[in-house]
Amino acid sequence: MVLRLWSRLLLFASALMLAASPSAAQTAASASGRIVAVGDLHGDYGAWIDIARDAGLIDKKDRWTGGNTTLVQTGDIVDRGPDSLQIIRHLRKLEKEAGAAGGRVIVLVGNHEAMNVTGDLRYVDPGEFAAFRDGHSEAFRRAAWDANGKLFIANYKLKHPEMSDKDIREAWFAATPPGMLEHQRAWAPDGDIGRWVASLPAVVKLGDTLFVHGGLSAPYTAMGGIDEINRRVSLAIKARDGSPASILNDPLGPLWYRGLVTRGAAFESEVAAAAAATGAVARPRPPIEQELGLVLTAFGARRIVIGHTPNLPGIAITHGGRLVRIDTGNSSYYNGQPSWLEITGGQLAPHNVARSSK
């Protein structure tokens, strides 16, 4: 609770130091040839490198060797593990290298990327902050306190009026490790990583295959198409909209939806609660098989590839090949089966990868 409160305050404080920088939403509409899809990585750079090499995307020096392959990474690069920054930097480098070779790297927005932008740091590994630490971090922390300490004290005393100013200062420094402010500055909507995230699509259709982090629900078939969904996600990221009504938090939305995989009382309660928070009425939804058909028909697709909901034994292809789940717990946090999906000529080929000792 303390960390989350401070993270919100830090977002406010760091935003005062940043200059705005616009970014356009990216939507990919087509691809030819080989597609490689990789699910949630959650801060495990070693697992990512194992997968990328096994798929023939990079050489021993981690340079692009995929030729005209299209790589789709379905989001949730961050959180739970310590190496998200390494993965992000590598993917951004590969974006350029692949483009020069006639290939393409497409990274989707996952719910954890959105969480980092909006200041929800519940799942950030301490190593994530340490990755941003440099020789100026201590001075930056002191300067942030000197500039905003009164604001931090006032906000903290709303819930903890018994604490002295000295105790609050000590608690703030304990909850704000070196590198955390730099992390938040980079992840702000006008920070380097925040701008990059805002430029990423939430949904991509390549040929007859849809790719999305969480899933697509029936209500989103009436939203106006892929471009409109991506536009709304990008705008919400730029606005740092972490409200219950935000498309970034909608349990029926593209970043969070699990309804193509599972139903049940807990899930339905979450959907109902989200509807109530926005003044809407939760409406009955079609069974999974029917909803899957509605979604694929609406978007003119043959199948949908999703991450988000782990299937630790490996890639699962269900519903006659119409639903493909590629979050297999790649990160050592989950210790699932590292994997990647290959799509060539409409044929699906799951691949398992041995986890190295990295």
C-alpha positions in Angstrom: 0.0 0.0 0.0 2.8 2.4 0.9 4.7 1.6 -2.3 1.6 2.2 -4.4 0.8 5.5 -2.7 4.3 6.7 -3.2 4.4 5.5 -6.8 1.4 7.7 -7.6 3.0 10.7 -5.9 6.2 10.0 -7.8 4.3 9.9 -11.1 2.9 13.4 -10.3 6.3 14.7 -9.2 8.3 13.3 -12.1 5.7 14.6 -14.6 6.5 18.1 -13.6 10.1 17.6 -14.8 9.2 16.3 -18.3 8.5 17.9 -21.6 5.6 16.6 -23.6 6.3 14.5 -26.7 3.6 13.3 -29.0 3.4 9.7 -30.4 1.2 8.2 -33.0 -0.5 4.8 -32.6 0.9 2.0 -34.7 -1.4 -0.5 -36.4 -0.1 -3.3 -38.5 -2.5 -4.7 -41.0 -0.8 -7.4 -43.0 2.1 -9.8 -43.2 3.4 -12.3 -45.7 5.7 -15.3 -45.1 6.7 -16.6 -41.7 5.3 -15.3 -38.5 6.8 -16.0 -35.1 4.7 -15.3 -32.0 6.0 -15.1 -28.5 4.0 -14.7 -25.3 4.5 -13.1 -21.9 8.2 -12.7 -20.9 7.8 -11.0 -17.5 11.3 -9.7 -17.1 13.3 -12.8 -18.0 15.9 -11.8 -20.5 17.6 -15.2 -20.5 14.3 -16.9 -21.5 13.7 -14.3 -24.3 17.2 -14.9 -25.7 16.7 -18.7 -25.6 13.4 -18.3 -27.5 14.7 -15.8 -30.0 17.7 -18.0 -30.9 15.7 -21.2 -31.1 13.3 -19.4 -33.5 16.2 -18.3 -35.7 15.6 -14.6 -35.1 19.0 -13.7 -33.7 22.6 -14.9 -33.9 25.1 -15.5 -31.0 25.6 -11.7 -30.8 21.9 -11.1 -30.5 21.6 -9.5 -33.9 18.5 -10.0 -36.2 18.9 -13.0 -38.5 15.2 -13.6 -39.1 15.2 -12.1 -42.6 11.6 -11.3 -43.6 10.1 -13.0 -40.6 7.4 -11.1 -38.7 7.9 -11.4 -34.9 4.8 -10.7 -32.8 5.4 -10.4 -29.1 2.0 -10.3 -27.4 2.8 -8.0 -24.4 3.6 -8.4 -20.7 7.3 -7.9 -21.2 7.5 -6.3 -17.8 7.0 -7.1 -14.0 7.7 -10.2 -11.9 11.3 -10.5 -13.2 14.2 -8.1 -13.1 15.3 -7.8 -16.8 12.4 -6.0 -18.5 14.6 -3.0 -19.5 17.0 -5.3 -21.2 14.2 -7.0 -23.2 12.7 -3.7 -24.2 16.0 -2.3 -25.4 16.7 -5.5 -27.4 13.2 -5.5 -29.0 13.5 -1.9 -30.0 16.9 -2.6 -31.5 15.5 -5.5 -33.4 12.7 -3.4 -34.7 15.3 -1.4 -36.7 17.4 -4.4 -37.7 14.4 -6.4 -38.8 13.0 -3.5 -40.8 16.4 -3.2 -42.6 16.3 -6.9 -43.5 12.7 -6.9 -44.8 11.2 -8.3 -41.6 9.2 -6.8 -38.8 9.0 -6.7 -35.1 5.5 -6.0 -33.6 5.1 -5.6 -29.9 1.6 -5.5 -28.4 0.5 -3.7 -25.3 -0.1 -6.0 -22.3 -1.9 -5.1 -19.1 1.4 -5.0 -17.3 2.8 -2.3 -19.6 -0.4 -0.3 -19.0 0.0 -0.8 -15.3 3.5 0.6 -15.3 2.5 3.6 -17.3 -0.5 4.3 -14.9 1.6 3.9 -11.8 0.4 0.5 -10.6 3.7 -1.0 -9.5 2.5 -3.9 -7.5 4.4 -6.5 -9.5 7.6 -4.6 -10.3 10.6 -6.6 -9.3 13.2 -4.6 -7.3 15.7 -5.4 -10.1 13.5 -3.3 -12.4 14.3 -0.1 -10.4 18.0 -1.1 -10.0 18.3 -1.3 -13.8 17.7 2.4 -14.0 20.1 3.3 -11.3 23.1 5.4 -12.2 25.6 7.8 -10.6 23.0 10.5 -10.3 20.3 8.4 -8.6 21.0 9.5 -5.0 21.1 13.2 -5.9 17.9 12.7 -7.9 16.1 11.2 -4.9 17.2 14.0 -2.6 16.2 16.6 -5.2 12.8 15.0 -5.6 12.2 15.1 -1.8 13.4 18.7 -1.5 11.0 19.7 -4.3 8.0 17.7 -3.2 8.5 16.6 0.4 5.7 18.8 1.7 3.3 17.3 -0.8 4.4 13.8 0.1 4.0 14.5 3.8 0.6 16.0 3.4 -0.7 13.1 1.3 0.7 10.5 3.6 -0.7 12.1 6.7 -4.2 11.7 5.2 -4.0 8.0 6.1 -1.3 8.1 8.8 -1.7 11.3 10.8 0.2 9.8 13.7 3.5 9.7 11.9 6.0 12.5 12.3 7.6 14.3 9.3 10.9 12.6 10.1 9.2 9.1 10.0 7.5 9.9 6.8 10.7 11.1 5.2 12.4 7.8 6.2 9.5 5.8 4.9 9.6 7.6 1.6 13.3 6.9 1.1 12.8 3.3 2.1 9.9 3.0 -0.4 11.8 4.9 -3.1 14.9 2.9 -3.9 17.6 4.3 -6.2 16.5 4.0 -9.8 12.7 4.1 -9.0 12.3 7.8 -9.9 14.2 7.2 -13.2 12.0 4.2 -13.8 8.9 6.3 -13.3 10.2 9.1 -15.5 10.9 6.7 -18.3 7.5 5.0 -18.0 5.5 8.3 -17.9 3.4 8.9 -21.0 5.9 11.5 -22.2 9.0 9.5 -21.1 11.0 7.4 -23.4 9.4 4.0 -22.7 5.9 5.6 -22.1 6.0 7.1 -25.6 7.0 3.8 -27.1 4.2 1.9 -25.3 1.7 4.5 -26.5 2.8 3.8 -30.0 2.2 0.1 -29.8 -1.0 -1.6 -31.0 -3.3 -3.6 -28.7 -4.7 -5.7 -31.5 -3.1 -6.7 -34.8 -4.4 -8.8 -37.7 -1.9 -10.5 -39.9 -3.4 -12.3 -42.8 -6.2 -14.4 -41.2 -4.8 -14.3 -37.6 -5.7 -11.9 -34.8 -3.1 -11.2 -32.1 -4.1 -9.6 -28.8 -2.7 -9.8 -25.3 -5.7 -10.8 -23.3 -8.6 -11.4 -25.7 -11.5 -9.9 -27.5 -15.0 -10.0 -26.1 -18.3 -9.7 -28.0 -18.9 -6.1 -26.9 -15.6 -5.0 -28.6 -16.8 -6.3 -31.9 -19.0 -3.2 -32.0 -16.3 -0.7 -31.2 -15.5 0.2 -34.7 -12.7 -2.2 -35.7 -9.0 -2.8 -34.8 -7.9 0.8 -35.6 -10.5 2.2 -33.2 -9.6 -0.2 -30.4 -5.9 0.7 -30.8 -6.7 4.4 -30.9 -8.6 4.2 -27.6 -5.8 2.2 -25.9 -3.2 4.7 -27.1 -5.2 7.7 -25.9 -5.8 6.0 -22.5 -2.0 5.4 -22.1 -1.2 9.0 -23.1 -3.8 10.2 -20.6 -2.5 7.8 -17.9 -6.1 6.7 -17.4 -6.0 4.1 -14.7 -9.7 4.5 -13.8 -12.1 1.5 -13.6 -13.8 2.8 -16.7 -10.6 2.9 -18.7 -10.1 0.5 -21.6 -6.8 -0.3 -20.0 -8.6 -1.8 -17.0 -11.8 -3.2 -18.6 -12.1 -6.9 -17.7 -13.8 -7.3 -21.1 -11.1 -5.3 -22.9 -8.2 -6.4 -25.0 -5.6 -6.2 -22.2 -7.4 -8.2 -19.5 -10.1 -10.4 -21.1 -9.9 -14.0 -20.1 -13.4 -15.0 -21.2 -12.2 -16.9 -24.3 -10.3 -19.2 -21.9 -12.3 -19.5 -18.8 -15.6 -18.5 -17.1 -16.7 -18.9 -13.5 -18.1 -17.1 -10.5 -14.9 -15.1 -9.7 -14.6 -13.9 -13.3 -18.2 -13.0 -13.6 -18.1 -11.1 -10.3 -15.1 -9.1 -11.7 -17.1 -8.2 -14.8 -20.2 -7.3 -12.8 -18.1 -5.1 -10.4 -16.5 -3.3 -13.3 -19.8 -2.6 -14.9 -21.2 -1.3 -11.6 -18.2 1.0 -11.2 -19.1 2.7 -14.5 -22.8 2.7 -13.9 -23.4 0.1 -16.6 -25.4 -3.1 -16.3 -23.5 -6.4 -16.7 -25.2 -8.2 -19.6 -25.3 -11.9 -20.1 -22.6 -13.0 -22.6 -22.6 -15.9 -25.0 -20.8 -19.2 -24.2 -17.1 -19.3 -25.1 -17.6 -21.3 -28.4 -20.2 -18.9 -29.6 -18.3 -15.8 -28.5 -15.2 -17.0 -30.3 -17.2 -17.4 -33.5 -18.7 -13.9 -33.1 -15.3 -12.3 -32.6 -13.6 -14.1 -35.5 -16.5 -13.4 -37.9 -16.6 -9.7 -36.9 -12.9 -9.2 -37.6 -12.7 -11.5 -40.6 -10.2 -13.8 -39.0 -9.7 -17.6 -38.9 -8.0 -17.7 -35.5 -7.0 -15.5 -32.5 -3.6 -15.8 -30.7 -3.6 -14.6 -27.1 -1.2 -14.4 -24.1 -2.1 -13.3 -20.6 -3.7 -16.5 -19.2 -0.8 -18.9 -18.6 -0.8 -22.5 -19.8 2.4 -23.7 -18.2 2.8 -27.1 -20.0 3.0 -25.4 -23.4 1.1 -23.7 -26.3 -2.5 -24.8 -26.4 -4.4 -24.9 -29.7 -8.1 -25.4 -29.1 -11.6 -24.9 -30.6 -10.6 -26.5 -33.9 -7.5 -24.3 -34.2 -9.5 -21.1 -33.7 -8.0 -20.2 -30.3 -4.2 -20.3 -29.7 -2.8 -19.6 -26.2 0.9 -18.8 -26.2 1.5 -17.6 -22.6 3.3 -20.7 -21.3 5.1 -19.1 -18.4 8.3 -18.3 -20.2 9.6 -16.3 -17.3 11.4 -18.3 -14.6 9.0 -16.6 -12.2 6.4 -19.1 -13.4 8.9 -21.8 -14.5 6.7 -22.8 -17.3 7.7 -24.2 -20.7 9.5 -21.6 -22.8 7.9 -21.6 -26.2 7.2 -19.9 -29.5 4.6 -20.3 -32.2 5.3 -20.5 -35.9 2.7 -19.7 -38.5 3.7 -20.4 -42.1 1.2 -20.8 -45.0 -1.6 -20.9 -42.5 -0.1 -23.8 -40.6 0.5 -23.6 -36.9 3.7 -25.1 -35.3 4.3 -24.8 -31.6 7.9 -25.1 -30.5 9.2 -25.8 -27.0 12.6 -24.4 -25.9 15.0 -25.7 -23.3 15.6 -23.3 -20.5 19.3 -22.3 -20.3 21.2 -21.6 -17.2 21.2 -17.8 -17.8 
